[in-house]
Amino acid sequence: MLPLRKRDIIAGEETGREKGGGGVLIMVRDNMLMAWQKQWE
């Protein structure tokens, strides 16, 4: 389940870039990845 969520986040970043409005989405993704890393520490 976790790898699937990570893949969704990455796919969302690509979609945001295509639309040209991915700035906020990338910020959200980075926050999620940081929260992820804390879970695994």
C-alpha positions in Angstrom: 0.0 0.0 0.0 2.8 2.5 0.8 4.6 2.1 -2.6 1.3 2.7 -4.3 0.8 6.0 -2.5 4.3 7.1 -3.3 3.7 6.3 -7.0 0.5 8.3 -6.9 2.4 11.3 -5.5 5.0 11.1 -8.2 2.3 10.8 -10.9 0.6 13.8 -9.5 3.8 15.8 -9.8 4.1 14.9 -13.5 0.4 15.9 -14.1 0.9 19.2 -12.3 4.0 20.0 -14.5 2.0 19.2 -17.7 -0.7 21.6 -16.6 1.9 24.2 -15.6 0.4 24.6 -12.1 2.5 22.0 -10.2 4.2 24.4 -7.8 1.7 23.8 -4.9 1.4 20.1 -5.7 5.2 19.6 -5.6 5.3 21.5 -2.2 2.6 19.1 -0.9 4.5 16.1 -2.3 7.7 17.2 -0.6 5.9 17.6 2.7 4.5 14.1 2.4 7.9 12.7 1.5 9.4 14.4 4.6 6.7 12.9 6.8 7.4 9.6 5.2 11.1 9.7 6.0 10.3 10.5 9.6 8.1 7.4 9.8 11.0 5.2 8.7 13.7 6.7 10.9 
